[in-house]
Amino acid sequence: MNQKTILALAVILALTIVIVSGFYFFSTKPNVQKPVQTATAVSDIPASEAAASEGIPAAEVDGIDVEELTAGIKQPSSAQHQPELLSFELEQSLKVADTLLSMLPYADLPEFEQENVDKYQQLVFAKASQDTGKPLRGFSLQEHGALESEQAGNRYYVYKFDNGTDCEIHLVSIDLETGDYGVSYNYC
């Protein structure tokens, strides 16, 4: 083969690649159109009517009870949610002095944060009273405040108090989404 033949074959090959890639990249792709309902249209039609219009029994859609499904949407607001105690554990590595040094004092906290500190203090004191069998009137709060957290969904409150015989420090970890909390404590 001479150079002209090789050059001609290379040009034909290059043109073929350009044409095929052009067809591939610039061809119209089939669009799958799905019917879209606006939010007002969906909310205006009860689930049972929507299911009936599609030939599905009103009480059940894909094996899911429609009434149970719609009842699940109406969850109580977080303001009505009673914080749940997830854990209450003795933490030997919780150091009182270090924790108190890194704590933001109660007086420096914003008002809403002070209210939260007070709310969880009542819950922690009630649990400590229940565990020790000592009345709340024997408890004396010595220090309390909050720790700064690097985790966006958590907040930490600190309570140092005397329960009548022992000094205790409690570190309360709160999940800001649910209000549920866990407690780590140690003796002073």
Salt bridges, closest charged atoms under 4 A:
GLU113 OE2 - ARG155 NE 2.77
ASP131 OD1 - LYS127 NZ 3.16
GLU168 OE1 - HIS170 NE2 2.65
ASP180 OD1 - HIS81 NE2 2.89
